Amino acid sequence: MSDRGSTRGEFSRDQEYISTRITADGRDGFPVQPGRYRLAVSRACPWANRAIIVRRLLGLEDAVSMAIAGPTHDERSWTFDLDPGGRDPVLGIERLQEAYLARFPDYQRGITVPAIIDIPNGQVVTNDFAQITLDLSTQWRAHHRDGAPDLYPQEHRDEIDMVARLVFKDVNNGVYRCGFATAQDAYQAAYRRLFSRLDWLCARLAHQRYLVGETITEADVRLFTTLVRFDVVYHGHFKCNRQKLAEMPILWAYARDLFQTPGFGDTIDFDHIKRHYYQVHRSINPTGIVPVGPDLAGWLHPHDRERLGGRPFGAGTPPSPPAPHETVPAAHTAQAN
C-alpha cells in the first residue's frame, strides 16, 4: 500500500501501478505459463488478500506459486521473514524490493503487494492489484481447476465493474480516507461517505445473497477483504466507529456467509492483520500495542443467507482445502477463539 497526504488533510492513494499484464496472448511480453510466475503477498494486506482468494477459488495454486511476506514492513519494503533464513525459497530474496529494483533500478514508488514476479529473471511483472485478479479469472482460464467458478461472467461485467468502482471509492479506500485523514473536516467527510455506502450495500444485500447475480463474483471478493478487517482494525484504529460490522445485521450475515465459504475464511490470518495495522501505522498508534480482541467466534455463527437463494459456485464446486504450507496457523483463525 502506498499513500500520500494532501494540503486539505485528505488521504490520497497513489494509484500508479506497474500496468504490465500477463495474458494468454503474451501481448506485453509475459505470456500465461504455469510455473513461471510467483505471486508475492502478505496475508495482512486487503489488496493482496483479494489475489489469495481468487487464486484459491480458481484452483491456480499449481500454476502460480505464492510467496508470503510477514505482516510488518519498514520504509524499504515487505520482507520474507516467515521463511527459513529470511529468504523466499523460490526467488531467493529477503525483500520484495529486490524484485522491483531488478526490473526498475531507479524505482521510486511504493513497494506493494500483491505483486507477480517472473521467476526466471527475478523481476516484478506487475503490482496492479485490480487487474491481477481479473486476469487470473480471464487470462488463466485454461489452467482453472475443474469446477472453478466464473468470478467475472461476461453477462454481468458492467454491473460488477460498477459495484466494484463504488466499493473501492467509498469502502475499500474509504476506511483509509478515515484513518489517515489529518484534518477534522476531511475525516468527517470520509466517515459520512463510508457509512452512506455501507447503508447502500445493506439495502442491496437485504434481498439478494451476493452483490451481483446468483453466485460469488469479483465484486464479493473485493468487498469481503474490507469487511473481514472492519471490526479487528478499521472500527477502532481507523475511527470508522458509527457501528461495528457485527452491529450491521445484513452486512454481518453476508460477511459470515462468505467467511464460511471455502476459499474465503481459510485465507484470513487475524494475527497478521492486527500486527500489520497496529505495529506499522505508528502515526496512528505510536505505541505499537496490538489489541487482544475482539472475540472472533461470531464469524462461525450461522448466517441464514441460504434462504435468499443463489449458489456460491454456481454449477461448480468448492476448492480443495489449502495445501499445508499455505494453511493459516490455527492460532491465527476464528476457530482459535
FENLIN-V433081 format. One record per residue. N is the residue number from 1. RES is the residue in one small letter. PHI is phi in whole degrees, 0 to 359 (999 if undefined). PSI is psi in whole degrees, -180 to 180 (999 if undefined). NEAR is the number of other C-alpha atoms within 8 Angstrom. Layout:
n & res & phi & psi & near
N & RES & PHI & PSI & NEAR
N & RES & PHI & PSI & NEAR
//
This chain:
n & res & phi & psi & near
1 & m & 999 & 137 & 7
2 & s & 227 & 141 & 9
3 & d & 211 & 166 & 8
4 & r & 212 & 154 & 8
5 & g & 273 & -179 & 8
6 & s & 222 & 167 & 8
7 & t & 291 & -16 & 5
8 & r & 265 & 6 & 6
9 & g & 81 & 12 & 10
10 & e & 269 & 146 & 14
11 & f & 283 & 135 & 14
12 & s & 229 & 118 & 9
13 & r & 277 & 133 & 7
14 & d & 287 & 112 & 7
15 & q & 249 & 24 & 4
16 & e & 265 & 98 & 4
17 & y & 255 & 168 & 7
18 & i & 285 & 112 & 8
19 & s & 268 & 5 & 7
20 & t & 303 & 138 & 7
21 & r & 243 & 148 & 11
22 & i & 263 & 116 & 13
23 & t & 230 & 162 & 13
24 & a & 298 & -34 & 8
25 & d & 266 & -1 & 6
26 & g & 64 & 30 & 10
27 & r & 300 & -29 & 7
28 & d & 262 & 11 & 9
29 & g & 90 & 5 & 6
30 & f & 230 & 87 & 10
31 & p & 285 & 152 & 11
32 & v & 303 & 127 & 11
33 & q & 204 & 106 & 7
34 & p & 305 & 136 & 9
35 & g & 89 & -11 & 9
36 & r & 276 & -29 & 9
37 & y & 244 & 154 & 12
38 & r & 232 & 128 & 13
39 & l & 271 & 117 & 12
40 & a & 264 & 127 & 14
41 & v & 221 & 168 & 15
42 & s & 230 & 135 & 13
43 & r & 293 & -16 & 16
44 & a & 287 & -30 & 14
45 & c & 273 & 128 & 11
46 & p & 294 & -33 & 9
47 & w & 290 & -41 & 10
48 & a & 290 & -34 & 14
49 & n & 301 & -34 & 15
50 & r & 302 & -48 & 12
51 & a & 294 & -37 & 12
52 & i & 299 & -45 & 10
53 & i & 295 & -49 & 12
54 & v & 298 & -44 & 13
55 & r & 302 & -41 & 11
56 & r & 293 & -48 & 12
57 & l & 298 & -37 & 12
58 & l & 273 & -10 & 12
59 & g & 73 & 38 & 11
60 & l & 264 & 15 & 11
61 & e & 302 & -40 & 9
62 & d & 282 & -25 & 8
63 & a & 278 & -36 & 9
64 & v & 231 & 108 & 12
65 & s & 287 & 168 & 10
66 & m & 228 & 129 & 9
67 & a & 257 & 125 & 10
68 & i & 251 & 113 & 10
69 & a & 280 & 162 & 13
70 & g & 291 & 173 & 13
71 & p & 281 & -14 & 11
72 & t & 240 & 161 & 10
73 & h & 209 & 165 & 10
74 & d & 251 & -164 & 7
75 & e & 295 & -23 & 4
76 & r & 280 & -48 & 7
77 & s & 169 & -180 & 11
78 & w & 291 & 148 & 14
79 & t & 237 & 155 & 12
80 & f & 263 & 54 & 16
81 & d & 283 & -5 & 11
82 & l & 280 & -19 & 8
83 & d & 271 & 153 & 9
84 & p & 305 & 131 & 6
85 & g & 75 & 3 & 5
86 & g & 70 & 24 & 10
87 & r & 232 & 141 & 13
88 & d & 295 & 130 & 11
89 & p & 290 & -19 & 7
90 & v & 263 & -48 & 5
91 & l & 277 & -23 & 8
92 & g & 71 & 22 & 7
93 & i & 246 & 153 & 11
94 & e & 272 & -34 & 11
95 & r & 234 & 143 & 11
96 & l & 299 & -29 & 13
97 & q & 308 & -34 & 10
98 & e & 299 & -37 & 9
99 & a & 289 & -35 & 13
100 & y & 293 & -47 & 13
101 & l & 290 & -25 & 11
102 & a & 296 & -31 & 10
103 & r & 264 & -39 & 8
104 & f & 235 & 89 & 7
105 & p & 303 & -26 & 7
106 & d & 253 & 25 & 5
107 & y & 300 & 126 & 7
108 & q & 245 & -5 & 4
109 & r & 271 & -175 & 5
110 & g & 292 & 142 & 6
111 & i & 269 & 97 & 12
112 & t & 249 & 158 & 10
113 & v & 245 & 149 & 13
114 & p & 284 & 155 & 14
115 & a & 219 & 146 & 14
116 & i & 250 & 129 & 12
117 & i & 250 & 138 & 14
118 & d & 278 & 108 & 12
119 & i & 300 & -44 & 11
120 & p & 303 & -37 & 5
121 & n & 248 & -2 & 5
122 & g & 70 & 19 & 10
123 & q & 258 & 144 & 12
124 & v & 295 & 139 & 13
125 & v & 262 & -51 & 13
126 & t & 205 & 151 & 13
127 & n & 231 & 21 & 14
128 & d & 281 & 88 & 11
129 & f & 301 & -35 & 12
130 & a & 291 & -40 & 6
131 & q & 282 & -31 & 8
132 & i & 304 & -49 & 12
133 & t & 291 & -36 & 12
134 & l & 296 & -39 & 10
135 & d & 289 & -33 & 12
136 & l & 300 & -36 & 11
137 & s & 284 & -39 & 13
138 & t & 258 & -38 & 8
139 & q & 271 & -25 & 11
140 & w & 261 & 17 & 12
141 & r & 303 & -35 & 8
142 & a & 295 & -16 & 5
143 & h & 247 & 9 & 8
144 & h & 293 & 153 & 10
145 & r & 291 & 158 & 8
146 & d & 297 & 131 & 5
147 & g & 87 & 7 & 8
148 & a & 295 & 141 & 14
149 & p & 285 & 159 & 12
150 & d & 267 & 101 & 8
151 & l & 279 & -11 & 8
152 & y & 221 & 62 & 12
153 & p & 296 & 138 & 8
154 & q & 307 & -42 & 5
155 & e & 289 & -14 & 5
156 & h & 244 & 8 & 10
157 & r & 297 & -40 & 9
158 & d & 298 & -43 & 7
159 & e & 290 & -41 & 8
160 & i & 301 & -45 & 13
161 & d & 297 & -40 & 9
162 & m & 296 & -49 & 8
163 & v & 296 & -43 & 10
164 & a & 298 & -37 & 11
165 & r & 297 & -47 & 8
166 & l & 293 & -41 & 10
167 & v & 296 & -43 & 12
168 & f & 298 & -51 & 11
169 & k & 299 & -44 & 9
170 & d & 256 & -21 & 13
171 & v & 244 & -65 & 14
172 & n & 306 & -52 & 12
173 & n & 273 & -20 & 9
174 & g & 296 & -37 & 14
175 & v & 295 & -35 & 15
176 & y & 289 & -36 & 11
177 & r & 297 & -33 & 13
178 & c & 288 & -52 & 16
179 & g & 293 & -34 & 13
180 & f & 255 & 9 & 10
181 & a & 297 & 142 & 13
182 & t & 242 & 13 & 9
183 & a & 220 & 143 & 9
184 & q & 302 & -45 & 7
185 & d & 298 & -41 & 6
186 & a & 295 & -42 & 13
187 & y & 298 & -47 & 14
188 & q & 295 & -37 & 9
189 & a & 295 & -42 & 8
190 & a & 293 & -39 & 13
191 & y & 298 & -48 & 12
192 & r & 297 & -41 & 8
193 & r & 295 & -42 & 10
194 & l & 299 & -53 & 12
195 & f & 285 & -26 & 9
196 & s & 296 & -42 & 8
197 & r & 290 & -37 & 12
198 & l & 296 & -37 & 9
199 & d & 296 & -41 & 8
200 & w & 299 & -42 & 8
201 & l & 294 & -39 & 9
202 & c & 301 & -45 & 10
203 & a & 296 & -39 & 8
204 & r & 294 & -39 & 9
205 & l & 269 & 0 & 13
206 & a & 294 & -30 & 8
207 & h & 234 & 8 & 7
208 & q & 220 & 144 & 10
209 & r & 287 & -37 & 13
210 & y & 237 & 167 & 13
211 & l & 293 & -38 & 12
212 & v & 222 & 123 & 11
213 & g & 74 & -161 & 7
214 & e & 257 & 4 & 12
215 & t & 225 & 169 & 11
216 & i & 295 & 136 & 17
217 & t & 228 & 178 & 14
218 & e & 308 & -35 & 11
219 & a & 299 & -41 & 13
220 & d & 293 & -40 & 10
221 & v & 301 & -44 & 12
222 & r & 292 & -37 & 13
223 & l & 285 & -41 & 12
224 & f & 304 & -42 & 10
225 & t & 292 & -21 & 12
226 & t & 276 & -44 & 11
227 & l & 299 & -39 & 10
228 & v & 291 & -19 & 9
229 & r & 262 & -3 & 10
230 & f & 297 & -56 & 11
231 & d & 284 & -31 & 13
232 & v & 283 & -26 & 12
233 & v & 224 & -47 & 13
234 & y & 291 & -37 & 13
235 & h & 302 & -49 & 13
236 & g & 266 & -55 & 10
237 & h & 298 & -40 & 12
238 & f & 258 & 8 & 12
239 & k & 62 & 31 & 9
240 & c & 267 & 68 & 13
241 & n & 243 & 27 & 7
242 & r & 298 & -46 & 5
243 & q & 210 & 154 & 9
244 & k & 282 & 160 & 10
245 & l & 303 & -41 & 11
246 & a & 295 & -10 & 8
247 & e & 256 & 6 & 7
248 & m & 246 & 92 & 9
249 & p & 306 & -43 & 8
250 & i & 290 & -50 & 9
251 & l & 295 & -35 & 11
252 & w & 294 & -43 & 11
253 & a & 293 & -41 & 11
254 & y & 300 & -46 & 13
255 & a & 295 & -39 & 11
256 & r & 294 & -38 & 13
257 & d & 302 & -49 & 10
258 & l & 293 & -43 & 10
259 & f & 303 & -38 & 11
260 & q & 275 & 1 & 10
261 & t & 272 & 128 & 9
262 & p & 308 & 134 & 12
263 & g & 103 & -16 & 12
264 & f & 255 & -77 & 11
265 & g & 300 & -29 & 10
266 & d & 284 & 0 & 10
267 & t & 260 & -5 & 12
268 & i & 268 & 124 & 10
269 & d & 245 & 95 & 12
270 & f & 295 & -32 & 11
271 & d & 297 & -47 & 8
272 & h & 297 & -41 & 12
273 & i & 301 & -51 & 14
274 & k & 294 & -42 & 14
275 & r & 297 & -39 & 13
276 & h & 297 & -58 & 12
277 & y & 295 & -44 & 10
278 & y & 280 & -24 & 14
279 & q & 264 & -28 & 14
280 & v & 273 & -38 & 11
281 & h & 275 & 70 & 11
282 & r & 289 & -20 & 10
283 & s & 292 & -24 & 5
284 & i & 261 & -38 & 8
285 & n & 232 & 78 & 11
286 & p & 302 & -30 & 7
287 & t & 283 & -22 & 6
288 & g & 73 & 11 & 10
289 & i & 290 & 133 & 7
290 & v & 260 & 123 & 8
291 & p & 299 & 149 & 6
292 & v & 283 & -43 & 4
293 & g & 274 & -172 & 6
294 & p & 276 & 172 & 7
295 & d & 295 & 127 & 6
296 & l & 261 & -1 & 9
297 & a & 300 & -29 & 9
298 & g & 300 & -24 & 6
299 & w & 299 & -21 & 9
300 & l & 261 & 1 & 9
301 & h & 287 & 153 & 7
302 & p & 303 & 147 & 5
303 & h & 246 & -22 & 8
304 & d & 63 & 22 & 6
305 & r & 279 & -14 & 10
306 & e & 300 & -26 & 7
307 & r & 296 & -18 & 5
308 & l & 276 & -2 & 8
309 & g & 84 & -162 & 9
310 & g & 78 & 156 & 10
311 & r & 229 & 127 & 9
312 & p & 305 & -40 & 8
313 & f & 251 & 14 & 12
314 & g & 61 & -127 & 11
315 & a & 276 & 1 & 7
316 & g & 270 & -161 & 9
317 & t & 225 & 161 & 9
318 & p & 293 & 156 & 10
319 & p & 288 & 160 & 11
320 & s & 292 & 161 & 5
321 & p & 302 & 152 & 5
322 & p & 297 & 151 & 8
323 & a & 296 & 152 & 6
324 & p & 308 & -41 & 5
325 & h & 285 & -8 & 4
326 & e & 244 & 10 & 6
327 & t & 278 & 133 & 9
328 & v & 293 & 133 & 10
329 & p & 305 & 137 & 7
330 & a & 303 & -33 & 7
331 & a & 292 & -13 & 6
332 & h & 257 & 9 & 11
333 & t & 248 & 174 & 13
334 & a & 293 & -27 & 10
335 & q & 295 & -20 & 9
336 & a & 283 & -16 & 7
337 & n & 270 & 999 & 7
//
